[in-house]
Amino acid sequence: MEKKRKKVLVTGGAGFIGSNLTALLCEKGLQVTVLDDLSSGFKHLVPPEASFIKGNVGDAKLLSRILPGMEAVFHLAATSTTTYSLSAPQKYFENNFMNTVTLLEAMRKAAVKKIIYSSSASSYGESGDQFLKEGEATKPISPYGASKYIVEPTLNAYYHCFGIESVALRYFNVYGPNDEQQGTRAVPKWAKAALTGKPIELYWRGEQKRDYIFVRDIARANFFAFKHCIGARVYNVGTGTGVWMKDIIKEFERIMGRKLVVKEMGERPGDPKFAMADIGKIEKELGWRPETDLPTGLKHTLDYFRKKL
Ligand SMILES: NC(=O)c1ccc[n+]([C@@H]2O[C@H](COP(=O)([O-])OP(=O)(O)OC[C@H]3O[C@@H](n4cnc5c(N)ncnc54)[C@H](O)[C@@H]3O)[C@@H](O)[C@H]2O)c1
């Protein structure tokens, strides 16, 4: 007799990370439904093996129809650009926080007991030149960071009061295929500029240190979290190494075998100087480690955008 496949919901599954995660969950044999309002995602990114529902996470009636029988929710739907959150903060709190509360209420009513939440390193705020640990103070410096972070204590409350178990994964800088937004993220913008001979726009003279993690590793971390979703936990997801932004350009130059034109853009508010993960906790407790190094990941990213030209 065929084994019954577990059903899971991926909110934001038509987005950059969500579509990569959906592909991995389908590979793992789960029956995946994607819920996405396509506000910043694209239907063509959703793998054909998954079911797609166009709709909003804030729509309680729709959720009451979708959620019964789900084993878990992977919650990625969010308004996700730091820079724009400075011009429309309320929108960020409504979508990233209030709509998550609507989702949690719907889960409670439908008796869905597990949620894997895409949190963010922007929960920490300014950090100094050290690798951040989960126990560190959380002092977000942008409305985006604040709107992502406040979900974490809310998940804790939903575990203690209603038994909904959760893993919040604080992603550092994610890059890789399917990042098709016309947003402000450096790696896809730079990859497209490098491939089309346009100048690479560089802020802060590239003197910011970041922890760049390949999207497939983020998807894997979500799967590990699903397997170990007990209590209300929080983990960093990064590589545990830092790279200067200006060195990413050097890596692109090395892969492409030519010098790239750089345009200095000055400073940009809401950007911390450092953001690097200590990943000891997720390694120890979930057994997850990143598999793709930066040169390999950047090459995959360039190959992806080259095919799209
Ligand atoms: N990309 C990164 O570097 C990064 C870093 C830290 C955390 N995150 C988090 O990871 C998650 C995914 O980010 P991403 O980079 O894939 O962004 P993305 O914008 O590509 O994906 C978000 C998806 O959610 C959908 N969406 C937004 N609001 C919705 C709503 N109310 N109802 C239904 N769908 C909705 C969008 O259409 C989009 O497809 C987000 O929660 C983001 O905050 C991303």
The ligand as an SDF file (V2000), in Angstrom:
LIG
                    3D

 44 48  0  0  0  0  0  0  0  0999 V2000
   16.2600   37.0600    1.3890 N   0  0  0  0  0  0  0  0  0  0  0  0
   16.9090   37.1970    2.5250 C   0  0  0  0  0  0  0  0  0  0  0  0
   18.1260   37.4520    2.5250 O   0  0  0  0  0  0  0  0  0  0  0  0
   16.1960   37.0380    3.8440 C   0  0  0  0  0  0  0  0  0  0  0  0
   16.9320   37.2240    5.0270 C   0  0  0  0  0  0  0  0  0  0  0  0
   16.2800   37.0810    6.2460 C   0  0  0  0  0  0  0  0  0  0  0  0
   14.9490   36.7130    6.2960 C   0  0  0  0  0  0  0  0  0  0  0  0
   14.2500   36.5630    5.1360 N   0  0  0  0  0  0  0  0  0  0  0  0
   12.8290   36.1910    5.2440 C   0  0  0  0  0  0  0  0  0  0  0  0
   12.5830   35.0670    4.4230 O   0  0  0  0  0  0  0  0  0  0  0  0
   11.2440   35.1220    3.9060 C   0  0  0  0  0  0  0  0  0  0  0  0
   11.2750   34.9570    2.4080 C   0  0  0  0  0  0  0  0  0  0  0  0
   12.0240   36.0260    1.8600 O   0  0  0  0  0  0  0  0  0  0  0  0
   12.3550   36.1400    0.3150 P   0  0  0  0  0  0  0  0  0  0  0  0
   13.6940   36.7290    0.2240 O   0  0  0  0  0  0  0  0  0  0  0  0
   12.0640   34.8720   -0.3530 O   0  0  0  0  0  0  0  0  0  0  0  0
   11.2970   37.2760   -0.1160 O   0  0  0  0  0  0  0  0  0  0  0  0
   10.2630   37.3000   -1.2980 P   0  0  0  0  0  0  0  0  0  0  0  0
    9.6830   38.6740   -1.2990 O   0  0  0  0  0  0  0  0  0  0  0  0
   10.8650   36.7890   -2.5500 O   0  0  0  0  0  0  0  0  0  0  0  0
    9.1670   36.2520   -0.8130 O   0  0  0  0  0  0  0  0  0  0  0  0
    8.0800   36.5960   -0.0060 C   0  0  0  0  0  0  0  0  0  0  0  0
    6.8470   35.9800   -0.6530 C   0  0  0  0  0  0  0  0  0  0  0  0
    5.7260   36.2090    0.2030 O   0  0  0  0  0  0  0  0  0  0  0  0
    4.6160   36.6260   -0.5940 C   0  0  0  0  0  0  0  0  0  0  0  0
    3.7480   37.3950    0.3070 N   0  0  0  0  0  0  0  0  0  0  0  0
    4.0340   38.5630    0.9450 C   0  0  0  0  0  0  0  0  0  0  0  0
    3.0110   38.9140    1.7200 N   0  0  0  0  0  0  0  0  0  0  0  0
    2.0440   37.9540    1.5840 C   0  0  0  0  0  0  0  0  0  0  0  0
    0.7640   37.7500    2.1580 C   0  0  0  0  0  0  0  0  0  0  0  0
    0.2550   38.6140    3.0440 N   0  0  0  0  0  0  0  0  0  0  0  0
    0.0680   36.6530    1.7910 N   0  0  0  0  0  0  0  0  0  0  0  0
    0.5790   35.7520    0.8930 C   0  0  0  0  0  0  0  0  0  0  0  0
    1.8000   35.8920    0.3320 N   0  0  0  0  0  0  0  0  0  0  0  0
    2.5170   36.9770    0.6780 C   0  0  0  0  0  0  0  0  0  0  0  0
    5.2260   37.4150   -1.7350 C   0  0  0  0  0  0  0  0  0  0  0  0
    4.4020   37.5070   -2.8820 O   0  0  0  0  0  0  0  0  0  0  0  0
    6.4940   36.6060   -2.0070 C   0  0  0  0  0  0  0  0  0  0  0  0
    6.2620   35.5860   -2.9470 O   0  0  0  0  0  0  0  0  0  0  0  0
   10.6510   36.4400    4.3870 C   0  0  0  0  0  0  0  0  0  0  0  0
    9.8790   36.1710    5.5160 O   0  0  0  0  0  0  0  0  0  0  0  0
   11.8650   37.2610    4.7480 C   0  0  0  0  0  0  0  0  0  0  0  0
   11.5690   38.2120    5.7500 O   0  0  0  0  0  0  0  0  0  0  0  0
   14.8340   36.7110    3.9060 C   0  0  0  0  0  0  0  0  0  0  0  0
  1  2  1  0
  2  3  2  0
  2  4  1  0
  4  5  1  0
  4 44  2  0
  5  6  2  0
  6  7  1  0
  7  8  2  0
  8  9  1  0
  8 44  1  0
  9 10  1  0
  9 42  1  0
 10 11  1  0
 11 12  1  0
 11 40  1  0
 12 13  1  0
 13 14  1  0
 14 15  2  0
 14 16  1  0
 14 17  1  0
 17 18  1  0
 18 19  2  0
 18 20  1  0
 18 21  1  0
 21 22  1  0
 22 23  1  0
 23 24  1  0
 23 38  1  0
 24 25  1  0
 25 26  1  0
 25 36  1  0
 26 27  1  0
 26 35  1  0
 27 28  2  0
 28 29  1  0
 29 30  1  0
 29 35  2  0
 30 31  1  0
 30 32  2  0
 32 33  1  0
 33 34  2  0
 34 35  1  0
 36 37  1  0
 36 38  1  0
 38 39  1  0
 40 41  1  0
 40 42  1  0
 42 43  1  0
M  CHG  2   8   1  16  -1
M  END
$$$$
